[in-house]
Each structure stands twice: as structure tokens, then as C-alpha cells.
Amino acid sequence: MAYNLKRELNKPERLAGGHRLCAGCGAGIAVRGVLRALEEGDKAVIGNATGCLEVSTFNYPNTAYYDSYIHTAFENAGATLSGVEAAYNVLKKKGKVKETYKFITFGGDGGTYDIGLQSLSGAMERGHDMVYVCYDNEAYMNTGIQRASSTPRFADATTSPAGTEIPGKVQNKKNLTEIMAAHNIPYVAQTTFLGDFRDLHNKAHKAIYTEGPCFLNVLAPCPRGWRYEAADLPEICRLAVDTCVWPLYEIENGVWRLTYEPRRKLPVEEFLSRQGRFRHMFQRGNEWMIRETQDYVDQQWEKLLKKCE
Amino acid sequence: MAIRERMSGNEAVATAMRQINPDVCGAFPITPSTEIPEYFSQFMANGLVDTQFVPVESEHSAMSVCIGASAAGARAVTATSSAGLAYMWELLYVAASSRLPITMAVSNRALTGPISIGNDHSDSMGARDSGWLQIYAENNQEVYDNFIQGILITEATRLPVMICQDGFITSHGVANIELLEDEKVRDFVGEYEPEEYLLNAENPLAVGPYGTAPYYMEVKRAQAQAMKEAGTAILDVARRFEELSGRSYGFIEEYRMEDAEMAVVAIGSSAGTGKAAVDQLREEGVKAGLVKVRVFRPFPAKELAEALGKVKAAAIMDKAESFSGCGGPMFAETRSALYDLEQRPALVNYIYGLGGRDVTVDHFFHVFRDLEEICSGGEVGEVYRYIGVRDGGAEK
């Protein structure tokens, strides 16, 4: 059936409103968007690494999840859900569990690119039938906007502040999506919130209903860390995609495919200038920062295009 | 008819695991517990168990897998040692506070610094405040028996349990053992039927909340209560196990303590060495006895006070440092347990056997000689002592 946003939005919610995430935060949107891709009758166990999402959606005694949910720690969302999935396989075989369950775990970029990378890699390599969703907001937001390996170069974060001598983060962003592709798992995709959510929905559906371990990397902006007005979230996402800072693509059984090509590739300034974390890049004398950022984005984009040929 | 066999402590644990046929086993290799998942994988490869083995990339993930599996409604087991247990640390607290039954075999080994694969109790003693039950074994028979009992104890108390044995000494030492028949073990442990679990379609469950100040303390209080009450389940399972096997277990074992004037308190395989010393001393007419601590969590304060209240002097043996500057963990807790006695024995502490340092009957003679001096009115002097170390005061 062709994608229809209205129909999707009429499905029962799996993440209740009233959770404590900030207005304009991408995390809750990522969760709702991914969970909407579950077929209505299917059961799910939702995993979660420690982070903003966890402390905002399961604050005792309230849970925002209609499905079963488990959080244990920051760096082990992959392993924790592996255990749940392993239990399911055995209990299903023994006839103790009758229903079909899907396993989806959410981690922020800190819990995924950094401290949870080993656990994620292990879970993917072992081949558990699960989806790991990274909601990437490009820094440790829950602890107060510290730099991570997912933070892009020049971003002003509280442990990579832009000062008179050091212009924000020194290193480039780690390419986690490609690292996950190198695991040769059946499905890896990179997406964000764009227009009618078709890209996110289709990728989430594919990831959930492809047997084996699948990985989704969802750019999920953070109004506090990126410093934008809450209402600007969709525009920031669109600019990330149209500047090719965050290209949308998927790798299905080793085949790379671009799922969105900007009609006109926009200069990176358009993405950067909307966010307070890059403000220092626009000061007189710092033009080289924008130039180098543009060069890096162009280079990465060209490499990606070659892989997707 | 029980099966007479000979095997190492690790093989005994793996055999118990095969007979229990748990749902999920997540494990990572580390000396000296590695043989447990090795033997168990072979059982799996030969189709002898229905278990899903999750060969994780670290102990941190091994414990995470067990937590996930247990929360999902499965019976989960694992095995580890030393640095592996240390790497699980954070998750030990998560497992205990989530009240998840998990049975973990620990082949005790020294913690690194410097790296050592030798036996001592620094790994599990370091985890003594994590909310896990801890049961220690003297030999391969006990670790086999304890592991089988552990499954029912952890499920009855909803507190995870460590089944500890001395690395290499019993984990690798091959000795005679009496195994139970497979069917008997399976009947004994039965089916695991949790009340609440993630895969319950009728009643979804959320595990691992953010516990703010108005709630966190109640969780800890409930854990403390469960620990206080765990003794009942431990004894109940022991009674049922005795009916099955004829072997009897309690919190502590009193060895030749009826008329003892002096006693040694030890955990694990050293209790066997100490018993040999007691036997020889008894032949010489010395009123020596030994108390073996089997259950360390919950701490058998009442039982130790009763057992030691009768002696004039006792030596508390610690195979772990706690760097308090005034004694090891066993000493601190035992001394505290005896504080309310009207007539307290003199107590001394010996740190011994660290990092695999050999412990012989002679060491125990030495300890008993020290106790004899105290009994005959000698100065107690420094109570925090080392034995079996080159520059350690106590060794003359």
C-alpha cells in the first residue's frame, strides 16, 4: 500500500503525549515516526539507552510507552535488547509466547556513536532480529551539550567551546552509518524528518520488517544544543538534507541507494546560519571555517554519490 | 541413583546448567571461568539444551543480555571472573534493583593491579554491596549443588545470585562428585513462571525507570527488605534440596565447634584446608574449630554470633583486601555481628591468599598458634594482620 500520512497518523499512538521532552526536540518525533511503521497488530518491545529520551518518557511512575519497554544503562541498549530478543526466540519456540514481537531500541548519539558503540556492534554482528535507531542530535544533550564523536567540526559545545584560540570542535563528525554498513547487516539507512515523513516511514518499515539486525540513523535536532527556535525544526532538517550535510540514503543487502537528491544543492551557510552553535563561524575573519566545512561536505557527498552509482 | 563422577568445579557448574536447561545464557570468556561457557556451548552444539547462547563481545553485554532476557520472562544464567565481574559492575546494581532473577557462576579471581589470574575473593567481595545474593562453595560438589539451588533462590527472592567458587583451586581441580539425574534436577527447578515480564501480551511492562528523589529510596528500601527476608528462601530451598540429594546446607557450616575454645572463620576452598588443620590439632588435644561461611549475602550475622559466642578467640580470614586500613570485609562484618554479644571473643583478622598465593595447613597452624596465645591471656596486639606474605608483620 502506498504511503499515506493521514492514514498513518490515524493509527493508535504508541508514544503517549505528555512526556517531558522539550518543544522542538527531534527525539520524540523520531520515536513516534519509527513506531508508526509497526503494523497495528504487531507487538513490540522498545529498548532505550540512558539519555534525554529515557529520562523524559519513563519517569517513575509514568511511562509514555504503550508497548513493553526496557532501559538499563547508557552504553548497552544493543546488548539489552539482544537479551530480550534471545528470550523471545526461546519462549516462542517453547510455546510460552504466542504473539509476534518486534524489537526496536533507541539511543542518542552519545549512547550510540560513543559509549554504546561496542554493544551495538556486538548486537549487529550476532545477527539479532532487531532495529537499532540512533536519534542523532550531535552532542551529549542530556548532560548539557558536551561534544561527542557525532558533533560536527566547529560546533560550539560545552566541552568544545568556541574560544579565541580554538574555534569549537576540532574534529569532523564520525560517519556511523558507514560503520554500520561495514557490518554487512541486511539494512542500514540514514534519514530525518522531511515533508510528509515518507522517507523516515519507509525506512523504519523496511528496518522493522527485514529479518536480522538493522540500523537507522535519524538526524534529530535539539533546540537547546543547536540553538534554534522550536518552530524551525522542520526547516533545519530540510536544510541539513538540501545542503547535503545529512544525505538521505540506504544500504540494502550491500546495495547503496540515494533516497533523496536535492534539486539544487544549497551552500552550507544556509544550514549553519540558522543555529547558534555555529554563530562564531560567521564572524569576520572566520570565513575559512565555512569554506572548509563546505569542502568537507562536498567531498563526503561526492564519495557517497560514487557508492550509490 | 546418584551418578558418581569426577570433574572440575567449572565442569560441575556447566553440568548443572545443562541439567537446568536455562532459556538464555550470555557469556564472555575470562580465565578461570571460561570453561563454563565452553562446556555449555558443547552441550548446545550436541543438542542437549534448548538454551539460546548469546556469545557477547564483553561481560558488560553478558550482564545486559541476562537482564534483558530475565526481564523478558526467561531464565537467564552467566559465568564470569575478576575483571569480567568488575566490568559488569554497573549492571549488577541494575539487575538487583530491577528485581530480576539471574544466576551467575563466579570463579573467583584477583582483580587486576597488577594483573593476576590467581584466586582470591576481591572480585565478588568488591560486589558485596550490589544487592546480589552471594553463596560460596568449598569444593566442586558444593558449587554444583549451590548452582542448582541458586536458580530457585533467585526466583523466590527476585534477587540475583552469585554462585562463587575458588578460581583454579576448585574451578580447575578435578575431584569426585555425586551428580543428580537430569530428570531430578529438571523437576527440582521446574518451569520459570514470572508474574510480570516484557513478553506478556496481555499486560505490557516497563522496566528501568528514571527514579527521582521521591521514589528512589523506596526502591532501595524494598531491596533491603528482600535481602533481609532472603534467608527464609535460602533455607527452604536447602531443605528441599536435602530431600533430593541427602546433602544438607545452611548459612554457615560449623566444624568441630561443639566444645571449641578457638575458631577460624573462612570462606571457600580454604575452609577445607582449615578443617585439615583442625583435625590434626584435635588429635593433639587442642580445642580448635572452624566456621565456614557459605552465604555471605545476606550476611549470617545471627548465626555467626551464635557460633562464635562460645569461643575465647577467633581468627577471621579474608581473601580480599578492602583497604579500609583496619581489616578485610569479612572481618569488619563479623566483628560487627558479634558486637551485641555480652561475652565477645577476641577477634583477629588475617588477609591471606591474595592473587593465588598458596594457603597451606601450616598457615592455619600458625593462625591457631596465635589464637592459643590469645586464649592463654597473651596480648592481642594488632588485629589486622597478613599471613603468607614476605613483609607482612604476622609472618615470623
Contacts between the chains, C-beta under 8 A, distances in Angstrom:
chain1	res1	chain2	res2	distance
A	43	B	201	5.7
A	45	B	72	7.1
A	45	B	198	5.1
A	45	B	199	7.1
A	47	B	68	7.8
A	54	B	208	8.0
A	54	B	210	6.6
A	55	B	210	4.4
A	58	B	206	5.8
A	58	B	208	7.2
A	58	B	209	4.8
A	58	B	210	6.2
A	59	B	209	6.7
A	59	B	210	4.8
A	59	B	212	6.8
A	60	B	209	3.7
A	60	B	210	6.4
A	60	B	211	5.1
A	60	B	212	7.1
A	60	B	215	4.8
A	61	B	209	7.5
A	61	B	215	7.2
A	63	B	206	4.1
A	63	B	209	7.3
A	65	B	204	7.7
A	65	B	206	6.2
A	66	B	204	6.9
A	67	B	204	5.7
A	68	B	198	4.1
A	68	B	199	7.1
A	68	B	200	7.7
A	68	B	204	4.2
A	68	B	205	5.2
A	68	B	206	6.9
A	68	B	207	8.0
A	69	B	198	8.0
A	69	B	204	7.7
A	69	B	205	7.8
A	69	B	206	4.4
A	69	B	207	7.0
A	70	B	68	6.4
A	70	B	71	5.5
A	70	B	198	6.2
A	70	B	206	7.6
A	70	B	207	4.4
A	70	B	208	5.7
A	71	B	207	7.1
A	71	B	208	3.7
A	71	B	209	7.5
A	72	B	64	6.0
A	72	B	67	5.4
A	72	B	68	7.4
A	72	B	91	6.6
A	72	B	94	4.9
A	72	B	98	7.7
A	72	B	207	7.8
A	72	B	208	5.3
A	73	B	64	7.3
A	73	B	90	5.8
A	73	B	91	6.4
A	73	B	94	6.1
A	75	B	60	7.2
A	76	B	60	6.1
A	76	B	61	6.3
A	76	B	64	4.0
A	76	B	91	7.1
A	78	B	61	7.6
A	79	B	26	7.8
A	79	B	56	6.2
A	79	B	60	7.2
A	79	B	61	3.5
A	79	B	62	8.0
A	79	B	64	3.6
A	79	B	65	5.5
A	79	B	68	7.3
A	80	B	64	4.6
A	80	B	65	7.4
A	80	B	67	6.3
A	80	B	68	4.3
A	81	B	68	6.2
A	82	B	26	7.7
A	82	B	54	5.9
A	82	B	56	7.5
A	82	B	61	7.4
A	82	B	64	7.6
A	82	B	65	5.4
A	82	B	68	6.5
A	83	B	24	6.4
A	83	B	26	6.2
A	83	B	54	6.8
A	83	B	64	6.3
A	83	B	65	3.6
A	83	B	66	6.3
A	83	B	67	6.3
A	83	B	68	2.6
A	83	B	69	4.0
A	83	B	70	7.7
A	83	B	71	7.8
A	83	B	72	7.0
A	83	B	76	7.2
A	84	B	68	4.2
A	84	B	69	6.8
A	84	B	71	6.9
A	84	B	72	4.4
A	84	B	198	6.0
A	84	B	199	7.8
A	85	B	68	7.9
A	86	B	24	4.8
A	86	B	26	7.5
A	86	B	52	4.4
A	86	B	54	5.1
A	86	B	65	6.6
A	86	B	68	7.7
A	86	B	69	5.7
A	86	B	74	7.5
A	87	B	23	6.0
A	87	B	24	5.4
A	87	B	52	7.6
A	87	B	68	7.0
A	87	B	69	4.1
A	87	B	70	7.9
A	87	B	72	3.6
A	87	B	73	6.3
A	87	B	74	3.5
A	87	B	76	7.6
A	87	B	199	6.9
A	88	B	72	6.4
A	88	B	199	6.0
A	89	B	52	5.5
A	90	B	23	4.4
A	90	B	24	6.4
A	90	B	50	6.5
A	90	B	51	7.1
A	90	B	52	4.9
A	90	B	74	6.1
A	91	B	23	6.7
A	91	B	72	7.4
A	91	B	73	6.2
A	91	B	74	6.2
A	91	B	199	6.1
A	93	B	50	7.2
A	94	B	23	7.9
A	94	B	50	7.1
A	96	B	73	7.3
A	97	B	73	7.6
A	97	B	199	4.8
A	97	B	201	7.6
A	98	B	201	7.4
A	99	B	201	4.6
A	101	B	199	6.4
A	118	B	57	6.0
A	118	B	58	6.4
A	118	B	61	7.7
A	119	B	57	7.5
A	119	B	58	7.6
A	119	B	60	7.1
A	119	B	61	5.4
A	119	B	64	6.9
A	121	B	57	7.0
A	122	B	56	5.8
A	122	B	57	3.5
A	122	B	58	7.3
A	122	B	61	5.6
A	123	B	61	8.0
A	125	B	57	7.5
A	126	B	54	6.8
A	126	B	55	7.0
A	126	B	56	7.7
